[in-house]
């Protein structure tokens, strides 16, 4: 009796393991490689034949001649193995008094921003801590610093930011955004 129940259970388990662990992932991988090869391979960005990053994962740019990304709460900053937000809610005193207040003071000091006009994404990390994009408002606040540091007219840098603003997906999903890696690459090629 037990043999009659155990054998079908083992066969069915092995069959489902093969279907869900080999066949289905193989089909999905094949379709994605055929239809969307760039995205399926990580949306890697290359410059002069060398991979410099992914358009999907943020990177830490800290030098003054570059646009800076959102703050990251992922490990030591943009560590994909430690992805995650700060785990602090809007009523958490440490979030408001330490993290955000410190980021606001940094924005005032480095960008010359005026308190009250600093975009939220300039002082708060994203849920994953790996967001590659910033808001256009965040990018425009940084234009003066980047232009001054590089010795470029701020109107040219502002125009470059305008060229790199990506609108809402399908016209209504999400918010307009600027990919920091792609913007900095374009800035270097000016």
C-alpha positions as CSV (number, residue, x, y, z in Angstrom):
1,X,0.0,0.0,0.0
2,X,2.8,2.5,0.9
3,X,4.6,1.5,-2.2
4,X,1.6,2.4,-4.3
5,X,1.5,5.9,-2.8
6,X,5.2,6.6,-2.5
7,X,6.2,5.8,-6.1
8,X,3.7,8.2,-7.8
9,X,4.6,11.0,-5.2
10,X,8.4,10.6,-6.0
11,X,7.8,10.5,-9.8
12,X,5.5,13.5,-9.7
13,X,7.9,15.5,-7.5
14,X,10.8,14.8,-10.0
15,X,8.6,15.6,-13.0
16,X,7.6,18.9,-11.4
17,X,11.2,19.7,-10.5
18,X,12.2,19.2,-14.1
19,X,9.3,21.3,-15.5
20,X,9.6,24.2,-13.1
21,X,13.4,24.1,-12.6
22,X,14.6,23.3,-16.1
23,X,12.0,23.5,-18.9
24,X,10.1,26.6,-17.8
25,X,13.2,28.7,-17.0
26,X,14.8,27.5,-20.3
27,X,11.8,28.6,-22.3
28,X,11.6,32.0,-20.6
29,X,15.3,32.6,-20.9
30,X,15.2,31.7,-24.6
31,X,12.3,34.0,-25.3
32,X,13.8,36.9,-23.4
33,X,17.2,36.4,-25.1
34,X,15.4,36.4,-28.5
35,X,13.1,39.3,-28.0
36,X,14.9,41.5,-25.4
37,X,18.6,40.6,-25.5
38,X,19.9,44.0,-24.0
39,X,17.5,43.8,-21.1
40,X,17.9,40.1,-20.5
41,X,21.7,40.6,-20.2
42,X,21.4,43.3,-17.5
43,X,21.1,46.5,-19.6
44,X,24.8,46.9,-19.5
45,X,26.3,50.2,-20.6
46,X,29.6,50.2,-22.5
47,X,32.0,53.0,-23.2
48,X,34.8,52.4,-25.7
49,X,34.1,48.6,-25.6
50,X,34.4,48.5,-21.8
51,X,31.4,47.8,-19.5
52,X,31.0,50.7,-17.1
53,X,27.8,49.7,-15.4
54,X,24.1,48.9,-15.8
55,X,21.4,51.3,-16.6
56,X,19.2,49.5,-14.0
57,X,21.5,49.7,-10.9
58,X,22.7,53.0,-9.4
59,X,26.3,53.7,-8.8
60,X,28.0,56.0,-6.3
61,X,29.3,59.2,-8.0
62,X,30.9,61.4,-5.4
63,X,33.3,63.7,-7.3
64,X,32.0,67.2,-7.7
65,X,32.2,67.2,-11.5
66,X,29.6,64.5,-11.7
67,X,25.9,64.4,-11.0
68,X,25.2,62.5,-7.8
69,X,22.6,59.8,-7.4
70,X,20.1,59.4,-4.6
71,X,21.5,58.5,-1.2
72,X,21.7,54.7,-0.9
73,X,20.9,52.6,2.2
74,X,22.3,49.4,0.5
75,X,25.3,48.4,2.5
76,X,28.2,50.8,2.0
77,X,26.2,52.4,-0.8
78,X,24.9,50.8,-4.0
79,X,25.9,47.3,-2.8
80,X,23.6,45.0,-4.8
81,X,24.2,42.2,-2.2
82,X,22.7,44.4,0.5
83,X,19.8,45.9,-1.3
84,X,17.2,47.5,0.9
85,X,15.8,50.7,2.3
86,X,16.5,52.3,5.7
87,X,13.5,50.5,7.3
88,X,12.6,53.8,9.0
89,X,9.1,55.2,8.7
90,X,8.0,58.9,8.3
91,X,7.5,59.3,12.1
92,X,11.0,57.9,13.0
93,X,12.9,60.7,14.8
94,X,16.3,59.3,13.7
95,X,15.2,59.4,10.0
96,X,14.1,63.1,10.3
97,X,16.7,64.4,12.7
98,X,19.8,62.6,11.5
99,X,19.5,61.1,8.1
100,X,17.3,63.7,6.3
101,X,18.5,66.7,8.2
102,X,22.1,65.7,7.5
103,X,21.4,65.2,3.8
104,X,19.6,68.6,3.6
105,X,22.6,70.3,5.2
106,X,24.9,68.6,2.7
107,X,22.7,69.7,-0.2
108,X,22.7,73.3,1.1
109,X,26.5,73.2,1.5
110,X,27.4,71.4,-1.8
111,X,24.7,72.5,-4.1
112,X,23.9,76.0,-2.7
113,X,20.3,74.8,-2.5
114,X,17.7,76.7,-0.5
115,X,16.1,74.9,2.4
116,X,12.5,74.1,1.4
117,X,13.3,73.8,-2.3
118,X,15.4,70.6,-2.1
119,X,13.8,67.7,-4.0
120,X,12.9,64.7,-1.8
121,X,14.9,62.2,-3.8
122,X,18.0,64.3,-3.1
123,X,17.8,63.6,0.6
124,X,16.0,60.2,0.9
125,X,17.1,56.8,-0.4
126,X,14.9,54.6,-2.6
127,X,13.2,51.4,-1.3
128,X,15.9,49.2,-2.9
129,X,18.8,51.6,-2.2
130,X,19.9,50.9,-5.8
131,X,17.8,53.4,-7.8
132,X,19.7,54.5,-11.0
133,X,17.5,57.5,-11.6
134,X,16.9,60.9,-10.0
135,X,14.2,63.4,-10.6
136,X,14.7,66.2,-13.1
137,X,14.4,68.6,-10.2
138,X,17.3,66.9,-8.4
139,X,19.4,67.1,-11.6
140,X,18.6,70.7,-12.2
141,X,19.7,71.6,-8.6
142,X,23.1,70.0,-9.4
143,X,23.6,71.8,-12.7
144,X,25.4,74.8,-11.2
145,X,27.9,72.7,-9.2
146,X,28.7,70.5,-12.2
147,X,29.1,73.4,-14.6
148,X,31.3,75.4,-12.3
149,X,33.5,72.4,-11.5
150,X,33.9,71.5,-15.1
151,X,34.3,75.1,-16.3
152,X,31.3,74.7,-18.7
153,X,28.5,77.1,-19.3
154,X,25.5,76.1,-17.1
155,X,23.1,76.5,-20.0
156,X,24.9,73.6,-21.9
157,X,24.8,71.4,-18.8
158,X,21.1,72.3,-18.3
159,X,20.4,71.4,-22.0
160,X,22.2,68.1,-21.5
161,X,20.0,67.3,-18.5
162,X,16.9,68.2,-20.6
163,X,18.0,65.7,-23.3
164,X,18.3,63.0,-20.7
165,X,14.9,63.4,-19.0
166,X,12.9,60.2,-19.6
167,X,9.1,60.7,-19.5
168,X,6.5,58.5,-17.8
169,X,6.4,55.0,-19.2
170,X,3.6,54.6,-21.7
171,X,2.7,58.2,-20.8
172,X,1.2,57.5,-17.4
173,X,3.4,55.0,-15.3
174,X,5.8,56.5,-12.9
175,X,7.4,60.0,-12.9
176,X,9.9,61.7,-15.3
177,X,13.4,60.7,-14.4
178,X,17.1,61.1,-15.3
179,X,19.5,58.1,-15.4
180,X,22.6,59.3,-13.6
181,X,25.0,56.9,-15.2
182,X,23.9,57.8,-18.8
183,X,23.9,61.5,-17.9
184,X,27.4,61.4,-16.5
185,X,28.7,59.4,-19.6
186,X,27.2,62.1,-21.8
187,X,28.8,64.8,-19.7
188,X,32.2,63.2,-20.0
189,X,31.8,63.1,-23.8
190,X,31.0,66.8,-24.1
